[in-house]
Amino acid sequence: MANPLRNEVVNLYKNLLHLGREYPKGAEYFRAHLKAAFLKNKDVKDPEKIKQLIARGEFVIKELEALYYLRKYRAMKQRYYEDEENKHC
């Protein structure tokens, strides 16, 4: 019988892989580290430990989303308020 948490782990990996396309250090860097992290924990069998690792992965997703939103906000702010900052100098 397959582990019932397997689908959650696969979906987590796919979501992280998708988010990694915009990683500041590059998609290949992110993909390599993501794969290493998942391979490091591939032998974990305890459902509670797997749930903890999934929770950590979901936290990473939230952090990446926050990083991307912040980068987008800074870029927009720089475009729209660049002229006003230069006028005050």
Secondary structure as GFF3:
##gff-version 3
##sequence-region A 1 89
A	DSSP	alpha_helix	6	19	.	.	.	ID=ss1
A	DSSP	three_ten_helix	20	22	.	.	.	ID=ss2
A	DSSP	alpha_helix	27	40	.	.	.	ID=ss3
A	DSSP	alpha_helix	47	87	.	.	.	ID=ss4
###
